[in-house]
Amino acid sequence: MLFLGIGLVLLVMKYLEISVVAGWSWWVVLSPFAVAVAWWAWADASGYTKKKAMDKENRRKQERIDKSRSAMGIGPRRK
């Protein structure tokens, strides 16, 4: 997401001919988009995205369990 934001800022600066970016090549200005695509491809291929989603889901599940137990007067389970 960071590279996408950087790419958008550079794109707007190049289009509006602001600062030093106006003199840069279009390849340099558009390169953060290529890096973002490469990052997303790697994250999907390596399972990084799926692992993060599973971690988030497990954390939310454990929070619900702990909340239910505290509502019943039972303390959270110790590991």
Number of C-alpha atoms within 10 A of each C-alpha: 10 9 16 17 13 16 21 16 13 22 19 14 16 20 12 11 13 12 9 9 18 17 10 12 10 14 9 12 20 17 16 20 17 14 14 18 14 11 14 15 11 13 14 12 11 11 11 13 13 13 13 11 12 12 11 12 12 12 12 12 12 14 13 12 14 16 15 14 14 12 10 9 9 11 12 14 9 4 3
